[in-house]
Amino acid sequence: MLVRLTFNQSRSILCPGPGLLLVFLFTFALFVYPVNGQTAQSPVPLPVPFTPVVDNAQVIDAPTRERLETIWQNLKQRADIEFAVLTVPTTGDLDIFDFSLEVSRGWGIGAKDGEKAGLLLVVAIQDRKYFTQVSRHLEGDLPDGVVGRIQRERLVPAFRQGNYSKGIL
């Protein structure tokens, strides 16, 4: 049902009536709002139960995984900050930035427009690429320059030596 809205004697428009508007909003909500906590479609499914370290490329050793999980628990409890690490063999046809953004939005961690303080490090081993998505809530503490410096000084040298665990930690 359409309703005519009149602004003045010379201008009026047809708008959806309340019933059609509700149908539109409901349909929109189905596509925008998450099911099971996910906020968008991710190229890598959200791990259930959640784990902050998803090593699909199998390059992180057990002690590093345990240490990262302990750091995650401490940050979550003390500062309500979440992070995740994802390694993949490749991002396929996707640019590393786009891939990491889709994952961060899908997982609800580190997305620039998300509501949580968090970050996501994605490492694509065969592509020799990495990217860290930092949520807007952490940008003051972790601006791009600081993240870049940490990666250049710590991550890159370790990766060049093939020590992905050390670089990620």
Secondary structure, 3 states (H helix, E strand, C coil): CEEEEEEECCEEEEEECHHHHHHHHHHHHHHHCCCCCCCCCCCCCCCCCCCCEEECCCCCCHHHHHHHHHHHHHHHHHHCEEEEEEEECCCCCCCHHHHHHHHHHHHCCCCCCCCCEEEEEEEECCCCEEEEEECCCCCCCCCHHHHHHHHHHHHHHHHHCCCHHHHHC
